[in-house]
Amino acid sequence: MNIPKAVYDPAKKSKNLFTTIPGLITLVISILVAFNVITVDQSGVLQTHATSLLQSGTAVYAAIMGIIAVFKATD
């Protein structure tokens, strides 16, 4: 199966997960609201919690990378 280059171009590696992951979470929440699984009020709270989790995950990743840099860095 060939994917069109307009959708996925393997020559252009994207490192933009900071917009992809929240976008997917927002999409899932929107679908849940559309099918009346959750209410609009619940979706706002859920989006806030998801954002907090992503930010804390980013902070943990940065801390781990900092620790690795301290011990593996060369002058």
PyMOL Python script that loads the backbone (N, CA, C, O; Angstrom):
from pymol import cmd

cmd.read_pdbstr("""\
ATOM      1  N   MET A   1       0.833  -1.176   0.000  1.00  0.00           N
ATOM      2  CA  MET A   1       0.000   0.000   0.000  1.00  0.00           C
ATOM      3  C   MET A   1       0.877   1.237   0.000  1.00  0.00           C
ATOM      4  O   MET A   1       1.715   1.411   0.885  1.00  0.00           O
ATOM      5  N   ASN A   2       0.689   2.083  -0.975  1.00  0.00           N
ATOM      6  CA  ASN A   2       1.449   3.322  -1.068  1.00  0.00           C
ATOM      7  C   ASN A   2       0.655   4.474  -0.478  1.00  0.00           C
ATOM      8  O   ASN A   2      -0.488   4.720  -0.862  1.00  0.00           O
ATOM      9  N   ILE A   3       1.271   5.172   0.457  1.00  0.00           N
ATOM     10  CA  ILE A   3       0.639   6.346   1.063  1.00  0.00           C
ATOM     11  C   ILE A   3       1.096   7.572   0.286  1.00  0.00           C
ATOM     12  O   ILE A   3       2.293   7.732   0.052  1.00  0.00           O
ATOM     13  N   PRO A   4       0.168   8.450  -0.122  1.00  0.00           N
ATOM     14  CA  PRO A   4       0.560   9.638  -0.881  1.00  0.00           C
ATOM     15  C   PRO A   4       1.512  10.524  -0.084  1.00  0.00           C
ATOM     16  O   PRO A   4       1.404  10.613   1.139  1.00  0.00           O
ATOM     17  N   LYS A   5       2.445  11.178  -0.776  1.00  0.00           N
ATOM     18  CA  LYS A   5       3.419  12.033  -0.104  1.00  0.00           C
ATOM     19  C   LYS A   5       2.767  13.238   0.566  1.00  0.00           C
ATOM     20  O   LYS A   5       3.351  13.841   1.467  1.00  0.00           O
ATOM     21  N   ALA A   6       1.558  13.591   0.128  1.00  0.00           N
ATOM     22  CA  ALA A   6       0.857  14.691   0.783  1.00  0.00           C
ATOM     23  C   ALA A   6       0.452  14.306   2.202  1.00  0.00           C
ATOM     24  O   ALA A   6       0.272  15.177   3.053  1.00  0.00           O
ATOM     25  N   VAL A   7       0.309  13.002   2.460  1.00  0.00           N
ATOM     26  CA  VAL A   7      -0.073  12.516   3.782  1.00  0.00           C
ATOM     27  C   VAL A   7       1.153  12.155   4.602  1.00  0.00           C
ATOM     28  O   VAL A   7       1.272  12.551   5.762  1.00  0.00           O
ATOM     29  N   TYR A   8       2.071  11.397   3.993  1.00  0.00           N
ATOM     30  CA  TYR A   8       3.269  10.957   4.710  1.00  0.00           C
ATOM     31  C   TYR A   8       4.449  10.932   3.756  1.00  0.00           C
ATOM     32  O   TYR A   8       4.450  10.196   2.769  1.00  0.00           O
ATOM     33  N   ASP A   9       5.451  11.740   4.057  1.00  0.00           N
ATOM     34  CA  ASP A   9       6.662  11.766   3.252  1.00  0.00           C
ATOM     35  C   ASP A   9       7.818  11.285   4.120  1.00  0.00           C
ATOM     36  O   ASP A   9       8.240  12.005   5.025  1.00  0.00           O
ATOM     37  N   PRO A  10       8.344  10.081   3.868  1.00  0.00           N
ATOM     38  CA  PRO A  10       9.405   9.551   4.720  1.00  0.00           C
ATOM     39  C   PRO A  10      10.685  10.378   4.680  1.00  0.00           C
ATOM     40  O   PRO A  10      11.512  10.261   5.585  1.00  0.00           O
ATOM     41  N   ALA A  11      10.871  11.208   3.659  1.00  0.00           N
ATOM     42  CA  ALA A  11      12.067  12.038   3.580  1.00  0.00           C
ATOM     43  C   ALA A  11      12.011  13.201   4.566  1.00  0.00           C
ATOM     44  O   ALA A  11      13.048  13.758   4.927  1.00  0.00           O
ATOM     45  N   LYS A  12      10.816  13.569   5.001  1.00  0.00           N
ATOM     46  CA  LYS A  12      10.649  14.677   5.941  1.00  0.00           C
ATOM     47  C   LYS A  12      10.229  14.111   7.291  1.00  0.00           C
ATOM     48  O   LYS A  12       9.044  13.902   7.551  1.00  0.00           O
ATOM     49  N   LYS A  13      11.201  13.871   8.129  1.00  0.00           N
ATOM     50  CA  LYS A  13      10.918  13.315   9.447  1.00  0.00           C
ATOM     51  C   LYS A  13      10.359  14.419  10.351  1.00  0.00           C
ATOM     52  O   LYS A  13      10.968  15.478  10.505  1.00  0.00           O
ATOM     53  N   SER A  14       9.234  14.163  10.924  1.00  0.00           N
ATOM     54  CA  SER A  14       8.594  15.130  11.809  1.00  0.00           C
ATOM     55  C   SER A  14       8.861  14.750  13.251  1.00  0.00           C
ATOM     56  O   SER A  14       8.727  13.590  13.638  1.00  0.00           O
ATOM     57  N   LYS A  15       9.237  15.736  14.034  1.00  0.00           N
ATOM     58  CA  LYS A  15       9.438  15.526  15.467  1.00  0.00           C
ATOM     59  C   LYS A  15       8.456  16.404  16.220  1.00  0.00           C
ATOM     60  O   LYS A  15       8.800  17.006  17.237  1.00  0.00           O
ATOM     61  N   ASN A  16       7.252  16.474  15.726  1.00  0.00           N
ATOM     62  CA  ASN A  16       6.272  17.399  16.245  1.00  0.00           C
ATOM     63  C   ASN A  16       5.200  16.674  17.053  1.00  0.00           C
ATOM     64  O   ASN A  16       4.008  16.884  16.827  1.00  0.00           O
ATOM     65  N   LEU A  17       5.605  15.837  17.978  1.00  0.00           N
ATOM     66  CA  LEU A  17       4.649  15.099  18.796  1.00  0.00           C
ATOM     67  C   LEU A  17       3.922  15.988  19.793  1.00  0.00           C
ATOM     68  O   LEU A  17       2.869  15.612  20.311  1.00  0.00           O
ATOM     69  N   PHE A  18       4.485  17.180  20.069  1.00  0.00           N
ATOM     70  CA  PHE A  18       3.855  18.073  21.019  1.00  0.00           C
ATOM     71  C   PHE A  18       2.555  18.664  20.482  1.00  0.00           C
ATOM     72  O   PHE A  18       1.756  19.190  21.258  1.00  0.00           O
ATOM     73  N   THR A  19       2.330  18.591  19.194  1.00  0.00           N
ATOM     74  CA  THR A  19       1.035  18.993  18.644  1.00  0.00           C
ATOM     75  C   THR A  19       0.217  17.793  18.184  1.00  0.00           C
ATOM     76  O   THR A  19      -1.012  17.857  18.154  1.00  0.00           O
ATOM     77  N   THR A  20       0.877  16.718  17.831  1.00  0.00           N
ATOM     78  CA  THR A  20       0.160  15.534  17.361  1.00  0.00           C
ATOM     79  C   THR A  20      -0.608  14.849  18.491  1.00  0.00           C
ATOM     80  O   THR A  20      -1.786  14.531  18.332  1.00  0.00           O
ATOM     81  N   ILE A  21       0.036  14.623  19.613  1.00  0.00           N
ATOM     82  CA  ILE A  21      -0.612  13.917  20.722  1.00  0.00           C
ATOM     83  C   ILE A  21      -1.792  14.700  21.276  1.00  0.00           C
ATOM     84  O   ILE A  21      -2.868  14.120  21.424  1.00  0.00           O
ATOM     85  N   PRO A  22      -1.652  15.996  21.592  1.00  0.00           N
ATOM     86  CA  PRO A  22      -2.842  16.740  22.048  1.00  0.00           C
ATOM     87  C   PRO A  22      -3.935  16.803  20.983  1.00  0.00           C
ATOM     88  O   PRO A  22      -5.121  16.817  21.314  1.00  0.00           O
ATOM     89  N   GLY A  23      -3.551  16.839  19.730  1.00  0.00           N
ATOM     90  CA  GLY A  23      -4.546  16.833  18.667  1.00  0.00           C
ATOM     91  C   GLY A  23      -5.347  15.543  18.644  1.00  0.00           C
ATOM     92  O   GLY A  23      -6.563  15.565  18.452  1.00  0.00           O
ATOM     93  N   LEU A  24      -4.673  14.423  18.838  1.00  0.00           N
ATOM     94  CA  LEU A  24      -5.363  13.134  18.893  1.00  0.00           C
ATOM     95  C   LEU A  24      -6.270  13.037  20.119  1.00  0.00           C
ATOM     96  O   LEU A  24      -7.377  12.504  20.040  1.00  0.00           O
ATOM     97  N   ILE A  25      -5.800  13.548  21.238  1.00  0.00           N
ATOM     98  CA  ILE A  25      -6.624  13.540  22.452  1.00  0.00           C
ATOM     99  C   ILE A  25      -7.871  14.390  22.248  1.00  0.00           C
ATOM    100  O   ILE A  25      -8.971  13.988  22.629  1.00  0.00           O
ATOM    101  N   THR A  26      -7.702  15.562  21.649  1.00  0.00           N
ATOM    102  CA  THR A  26      -8.839  16.440  21.373  1.00  0.00           C
ATOM    103  C   THR A  26      -9.822  15.771  20.418  1.00  0.00           C
ATOM    104  O   THR A  26     -11.035  15.898  20.587  1.00  0.00           O
ATOM    105  N   LEU A  27      -9.309  15.063  19.420  1.00  0.00           N
ATOM    106  CA  LEU A  27     -10.170  14.349  18.479  1.00  0.00           C
ATOM    107  C   LEU A  27     -10.993  13.277  19.185  1.00  0.00           C
ATOM    108  O   LEU A  27     -12.196  13.159  18.952  1.00  0.00           O
ATOM    109  N   VAL A  28     -10.347  12.502  20.041  1.00  0.00           N
ATOM    110  CA  VAL A  28     -11.055  11.447  20.768  1.00  0.00           C
ATOM    111  C   VAL A  28     -12.119  12.046  21.680  1.00  0.00           C
ATOM    112  O   VAL A  28     -13.236  11.532  21.745  1.00  0.00           O
ATOM    113  N   ILE A  29     -11.789  13.121  22.383  1.00  0.00           N
ATOM    114  CA  ILE A  29     -12.760  13.773  23.266  1.00  0.00           C
ATOM    115  C   ILE A  29     -13.931  14.317  22.459  1.00  0.00           C
ATOM    116  O   ILE A  29     -15.080  14.206  22.886  1.00  0.00           O
ATOM    117  N   SER A  30     -13.655  14.901  21.304  1.00  0.00           N
ATOM    118  CA  SER A  30     -14.729  15.421  20.450  1.00  0.00           C
ATOM    119  C   SER A  30     -15.655  14.309  19.977  1.00  0.00           C
ATOM    120  O   SER A  30     -16.871  14.493  19.927  1.00  0.00           O
ATOM    121  N   ILE A  31     -15.095  13.171  19.633  1.00  0.00           N
ATOM    122  CA  ILE A  31     -15.909  12.033  19.202  1.00  0.00           C
ATOM    123  C   ILE A  31     -16.768  11.525  20.356  1.00  0.00           C
ATOM    124  O   ILE A  31     -17.935  11.184  20.161  1.00  0.00           O
ATOM    125  N   LEU A  32     -16.192  11.475  21.556  1.00  0.00           N
ATOM    126  CA  LEU A  32     -16.965  11.041  22.724  1.00  0.00           C
ATOM    127  C   LEU A  32     -18.130  11.983  23.007  1.00  0.00           C
ATOM    128  O   LEU A  32     -19.215  11.534  23.378  1.00  0.00           O
ATOM    129  N   VAL A  33     -17.912  13.290  22.833  1.00  0.00           N
ATOM    130  CA  VAL A  33     -19.004  14.259  23.018  1.00  0.00           C
ATOM    131  C   VAL A  33     -20.041  14.099  21.915  1.00  0.00           C
ATOM    132  O   VAL A  33     -21.241  14.173  22.180  1.00  0.00           O
ATOM    133  N   ALA A  34     -19.598  13.885  20.693  1.00  0.00           N
ATOM    134  CA  ALA A  34     -20.524  13.748  19.565  1.00  0.00           C
ATOM    135  C   ALA A  34     -21.457  12.553  19.728  1.00  0.00           C
ATOM    136  O   ALA A  34     -22.621  12.611  19.330  1.00  0.00           O
ATOM    137  N   PHE A  35     -20.947  11.470  20.313  1.00  0.00           N
ATOM    138  CA  PHE A  35     -21.764  10.283  20.514  1.00  0.00           C
ATOM    139  C   PHE A  35     -22.424  10.242  21.896  1.00  0.00           C
ATOM    140  O   PHE A  35     -22.929   9.203  22.319  1.00  0.00           O
ATOM    141  N   ASN A  36     -22.413  11.368  22.586  1.00  0.00           N
ATOM    142  CA  ASN A  36     -23.048  11.520  23.906  1.00  0.00           C
ATOM    143  C   ASN A  36     -22.528  10.522  24.942  1.00  0.00           C
ATOM    144  O   ASN A  36     -23.272  10.096  25.825  1.00  0.00           O
ATOM    145  N   VAL A  37     -21.273  10.157  24.835  1.00  0.00           N
ATOM    146  CA  VAL A  37     -20.658   9.306  25.851  1.00  0.00           C
ATOM    147  C   VAL A  37     -20.308  10.156  27.069  1.00  0.00           C
ATOM    148  O   VAL A  37     -20.471   9.722  28.209  1.00  0.00           O
ATOM    149  N   ILE A  38     -19.825  11.371  26.815  1.00  0.00           N
ATOM    150  CA  ILE A  38     -19.550  12.333  27.878  1.00  0.00           C
ATOM    151  C   ILE A  38     -20.215  13.655  27.518  1.00  0.00           C
ATOM    152  O   ILE A  38     -20.562  13.891  26.361  1.00  0.00           O
ATOM    153  N   THR A  39     -20.388  14.513  28.517  1.00  0.00           N
ATOM    154  CA  THR A  39     -20.999  15.826  28.269  1.00  0.00           C
ATOM    155  C   THR A  39     -19.914  16.835  27.924  1.00  0.00           C
ATOM    156  O   THR A  39     -18.721  16.560  28.047  1.00  0.00           O
ATOM    157  N   VAL A  40     -20.353  17.997  27.493  1.00  0.00           N
ATOM    158  CA  VAL A  40     -19.411  19.060  27.143  1.00  0.00           C
ATOM    159  C   VAL A  40     -18.643  19.510  28.384  1.00  0.00           C
ATOM    160  O   VAL A  40     -17.449  19.798  28.305  1.00  0.00           O
ATOM    161  N   ASP A  41     -19.325  19.572  29.530  1.00  0.00           N
ATOM    162  CA  ASP A  41     -18.644  19.957  30.766  1.00  0.00           C
ATOM    163  C   ASP A  41     -17.571  18.940  31.145  1.00  0.00           C
ATOM    164  O   ASP A  41     -16.479  19.313  31.573  1.00  0.00           O
ATOM    165  N   GLN A  42     -17.881  17.677  30.989  1.00  0.00           N
ATOM    166  CA  GLN A  42     -16.900  16.636  31.289  1.00  0.00           C
ATOM    167  C   GLN A  42     -15.723  16.695  30.323  1.00  0.00           C
ATOM    168  O   GLN A  42     -14.588  16.411  30.707  1.00  0.00           O
ATOM    169  N   SER A  43     -15.986  17.059  29.082  1.00  0.00           N
ATOM    170  CA  SER A  43     -14.900  17.127  28.106  1.00  0.00           C
ATOM    171  C   SER A  43     -13.909  18.233  28.453  1.00  0.00           C
ATOM    172  O   SER A  43     -12.707  18.084  28.234  1.00  0.00           O
ATOM    173  N   GLY A  44     -14.411  19.342  28.994  1.00  0.00           N
ATOM    174  CA  GLY A  44     -13.508  20.418  29.400  1.00  0.00           C
ATOM    175  C   GLY A  44     -12.586  19.983  30.521  1.00  0.00           C
ATOM    176  O   GLY A  44     -11.389  20.269  30.499  1.00  0.00           O
ATOM    177  N   VAL A  45     -13.147  19.291  31.502  1.00  0.00           N
ATOM    178  CA  VAL A  45     -12.340  18.794  32.619  1.00  0.00           C
ATOM    179  C   VAL A  45     -11.351  17.739  32.128  1.00  0.00           C
ATOM    180  O   VAL A  45     -10.190  17.730  32.539  1.00  0.00           O
ATOM    181  N   LEU A  46     -11.810  16.858  31.256  1.00  0.00           N
ATOM    182  CA  LEU A  46     -10.948  15.813  30.717  1.00  0.00           C
ATOM    183  C   LEU A  46      -9.794  16.408  29.907  1.00  0.00           C
ATOM    184  O   LEU A  46      -8.662  15.930  29.991  1.00  0.00           O
ATOM    185  N   GLN A  47     -10.077  17.436  29.133  1.00  0.00           N
ATOM    186  CA  GLN A  47      -9.028  18.094  28.349  1.00  0.00           C
ATOM    187  C   GLN A  47      -7.993  18.746  29.263  1.00  0.00           C
ATOM    188  O   GLN A  47      -6.798  18.714  28.973  1.00  0.00           O
ATOM    189  N   THR A  48      -8.454  19.336  30.366  1.00  0.00           N
ATOM    190  CA  THR A  48      -7.532  19.948  31.328  1.00  0.00           C
ATOM    191  C   THR A  48      -6.620  18.895  31.952  1.00  0.00           C
ATOM    192  O   THR A  48      -5.416  19.115  32.083  1.00  0.00           O
ATOM    193  N   HIS A  49      -7.186  17.761  32.332  1.00  0.00           N
ATOM    194  CA  HIS A  49      -6.380  16.686  32.916  1.00  0.00           C
ATOM    195  C   HIS A  49      -5.399  16.113  31.892  1.00  0.00           C
ATOM    196  O   HIS A  49      -4.253  15.821  32.233  1.00  0.00           O
ATOM    197  N   ALA A  50      -5.829  15.953  30.664  1.00  0.00           N
ATOM    198  CA  ALA A  50      -4.939  15.431  29.617  1.00  0.00           C
ATOM    199  C   ALA A  50      -3.774  16.383  29.376  1.00  0.00           C
ATOM    200  O   ALA A  50      -2.637  15.945  29.201  1.00  0.00           O
ATOM    201  N   THR A  51      -4.052  17.672  29.366  1.00  0.00           N
ATOM    202  CA  THR A  51      -2.989  18.665  29.174  1.00  0.00           C
ATOM    203  C   THR A  51      -1.997  18.618  30.325  1.00  0.00           C
ATOM    204  O   THR A  51      -0.787  18.703  30.111  1.00  0.00           O
ATOM    205  N   SER A  52      -2.500  18.484  31.536  1.00  0.00           N
ATOM    206  CA  SER A  52      -1.616  18.392  32.708  1.00  0.00           C
ATOM    207  C   SER A  52      -0.725  17.164  32.631  1.00  0.00           C
ATOM    208  O   SER A  52       0.464  17.240  32.942  1.00  0.00           O
ATOM    209  N   LEU A  53      -1.286  16.034  32.220  1.00  0.00           N
ATOM    210  CA  LEU A  53      -0.494  14.814  32.087  1.00  0.00           C
ATOM    211  C   LEU A  53       0.585  14.956  31.021  1.00  0.00           C
ATOM    212  O   LEU A  53       1.714  14.503  31.213  1.00  0.00           O
ATOM    213  N   LEU A  54       0.245  15.578  29.909  1.00  0.00           N
ATOM    214  CA  LEU A  54       1.244  15.768  28.847  1.00  0.00           C
ATOM    215  C   LEU A  54       2.364  16.695  29.299  1.00  0.00           C
ATOM    216  O   LEU A  54       3.534  16.451  29.002  1.00  0.00           O
ATOM    217  N   GLN A  55       2.010  17.754  30.015  1.00  0.00           N
ATOM    218  CA  GLN A  55       3.035  18.680  30.501  1.00  0.00           C
ATOM    219  C   GLN A  55       3.939  18.018  31.528  1.00  0.00           C
ATOM    220  O   GLN A  55       5.148  18.248  31.528  1.00  0.00           O
ATOM    221  N   SER A  56       3.369  17.199  32.403  1.00  0.00           N
ATOM    222  CA  SER A  56       4.202  16.509  33.387  1.00  0.00           C
ATOM    223  C   SER A  56       5.086  15.464  32.705  1.00  0.00           C
ATOM    224  O   SER A  56       6.231  15.262  33.108  1.00  0.00           O
ATOM    225  N   GLY A  57       4.562  14.804  31.679  1.00  0.00           N
ATOM    226  CA  GLY A  57       5.376  13.868  30.919  1.00  0.00           C
ATOM    227  C   GLY A  57       6.543  14.551  30.231  1.00  0.00           C
ATOM    228  O   GLY A  57       7.646  14.007  30.179  1.00  0.00           O
ATOM    229  N   THR A  58       6.303  15.728  29.708  1.00  0.00           N
ATOM    230  CA  THR A  58       7.368  16.501  29.070  1.00  0.00           C
ATOM    231  C   THR A  58       8.413  16.915  30.091  1.00  0.00           C
ATOM    232  O   THR A  58       9.610  16.880  29.803  1.00  0.00           O
ATOM    233  N   ALA A  59       7.973  17.306  31.282  1.00  0.00           N
ATOM    234  CA  ALA A  59       8.913  17.705  32.330  1.00  0.00           C
ATOM    235  C   ALA A  59       9.775  16.528  32.774  1.00  0.00           C
ATOM    236  O   ALA A  59      10.977  16.689  32.987  1.00  0.00           O
ATOM    237  N   VAL A  60       9.179  15.353  32.917  1.00  0.00           N
ATOM    238  CA  VAL A  60       9.943  14.163  33.306  1.00  0.00           C
ATOM    239  C   VAL A  60      10.951  13.805  32.218  1.00  0.00           C
ATOM    240  O   VAL A  60      12.097  13.470  32.517  1.00  0.00           O
ATOM    241  N   TYR A  61      10.532  13.876  30.968  1.00  0.00           N
ATOM    242  CA  TYR A  61      11.437  13.593  29.849  1.00  0.00           C
ATOM    243  C   TYR A  61      12.619  14.564  29.850  1.00  0.00           C
ATOM    244  O   TYR A  61      13.763  14.150  29.663  1.00  0.00           O
ATOM    245  N   ALA A  62      12.346  15.851  30.060  1.00  0.00           N
ATOM    246  CA  ALA A  62      13.417  16.845  30.085  1.00  0.00           C
ATOM    247  C   ALA A  62      14.367  16.602  31.256  1.00  0.00           C
ATOM    248  O   ALA A  62      15.579  16.769  31.117  1.00  0.00           O
ATOM    249  N   ALA A  63      13.824  16.210  32.400  1.00  0.00           N
ATOM    250  CA  ALA A  63      14.675  15.931  33.556  1.00  0.00           C
ATOM    251  C   ALA A  63      15.580  14.732  33.296  1.00  0.00           C
ATOM    252  O   ALA A  63      16.762  14.761  33.638  1.00  0.00           O
ATOM    253  N   ILE A  64      15.036  13.690  32.699  1.00  0.00           N
ATOM    254  CA  ILE A  64      15.838  12.508  32.389  1.00  0.00           C
ATOM    255  C   ILE A  64      16.924  12.847  31.373  1.00  0.00           C
ATOM    256  O   ILE A  64      18.065  12.403  31.507  1.00  0.00           O
ATOM    257  N   MET A  65      16.574  13.627  30.366  1.00  0.00           N
ATOM    258  CA  MET A  65      17.571  14.028  29.364  1.00  0.00           C
ATOM    259  C   MET A  65      18.662  14.889  29.999  1.00  0.00           C
ATOM    260  O   MET A  65      19.830  14.795  29.620  1.00  0.00           O
ATOM    261  N   GLY A  66      18.281  15.728  30.966  1.00  0.00           N
ATOM    262  CA  GLY A  66      19.272  16.544  31.675  1.00  0.00           C
ATOM    263  C   GLY A  66      20.221  15.690  32.487  1.00  0.00           C
ATOM    264  O   GLY A  66      21.427  15.941  32.499  1.00  0.00           O
ATOM    265  N   ILE A  67      19.694  14.682  33.167  1.00  0.00           N
ATOM    266  CA  ILE A  67      20.543  13.785  33.957  1.00  0.00           C
ATOM    267  C   ILE A  67      21.498  13.020  33.044  1.00  0.00           C
ATOM    268  O   ILE A  67      22.677  12.865  33.364  1.00  0.00           O
ATOM    269  N   ILE A  68      20.996  12.549  31.928  1.00  0.00           N
ATOM    270  CA  ILE A  68      21.857  11.836  30.970  1.00  0.00           C
ATOM    271  C   ILE A  68      22.941  12.768  30.442  1.00  0.00           C
ATOM    272  O   ILE A  68      24.094  12.363  30.296  1.00  0.00           O
ATOM    273  N   ALA A  69      22.576  14.011  30.155  1.00  0.00           N
ATOM    274  CA  ALA A  69      23.550  14.968  29.643  1.00  0.00           C
ATOM    275  C   ALA A  69      24.643  15.272  30.666  1.00  0.00           C
ATOM    276  O   ALA A  69      25.796  15.487  30.292  1.00  0.00           O
ATOM    277  N   VAL A  70      24.292  15.290  31.945  1.00  0.00           N
ATOM    278  CA  VAL A  70      25.282  15.564  32.980  1.00  0.00           C
ATOM    279  C   VAL A  70      26.354  14.478  33.017  1.00  0.00           C
ATOM    280  O   VAL A  70      27.541  14.776  33.147  1.00  0.00           O
ATOM    281  N   PHE A  71      25.939  13.238  32.905  1.00  0.00           N
ATOM    282  CA  PHE A  71      26.881  12.139  33.031  1.00  0.00           C
ATOM    283  C   PHE A  71      27.531  11.721  31.707  1.00  0.00           C
ATOM    284  O   PHE A  71      28.595  11.102  31.717  1.00  0.00           O
ATOM    285  N   LYS A  72      26.921  12.044  30.589  1.00  0.00           N
ATOM    286  CA  LYS A  72      27.475  11.618  29.305  1.00  0.00           C
ATOM    287  C   LYS A  72      28.106  12.750  28.504  1.00  0.00           C
ATOM    288  O   LYS A  72      28.693  12.514  27.448  1.00  0.00           O
ATOM    289  N   ALA A  73      27.986  13.978  29.003  1.00  0.00           N
ATOM    290  CA  ALA A  73      28.498  15.119  28.239  1.00  0.00           C
ATOM    291  C   ALA A  73      30.033  15.082  28.182  1.00  0.00           C
ATOM    292  O   ALA A  73      30.704  14.687  29.135  1.00  0.00           O
ATOM    293  N   THR A  74      30.549  15.504  27.044  1.00  0.00           N
ATOM    294  CA  THR A  74      32.002  15.607  26.886  1.00  0.00           C
ATOM    295  C   THR A  74      32.362  17.039  26.547  1.00  0.00           C
ATOM    296  O   THR A  74      31.624  17.737  25.851  1.00  0.00           O
ATOM    297  N   ASP A  75      33.503  17.462  27.048  1.00  0.00           N
ATOM    298  CA  ASP A  75      33.959  18.845  26.785  1.00  0.00           C
ATOM    299  C   ASP A  75      34.830  18.900  25.566  1.00  0.00           C
ATOM    300  O   ASP A  75      35.302  19.974  25.193  1.00  0.00           O
TER     301      ASP A  75
END
""", "prot")
cmd.dss("prot")
cmd.show_as("cartoon", "prot")
cmd.util.cbc("prot")
cmd.orient("prot")
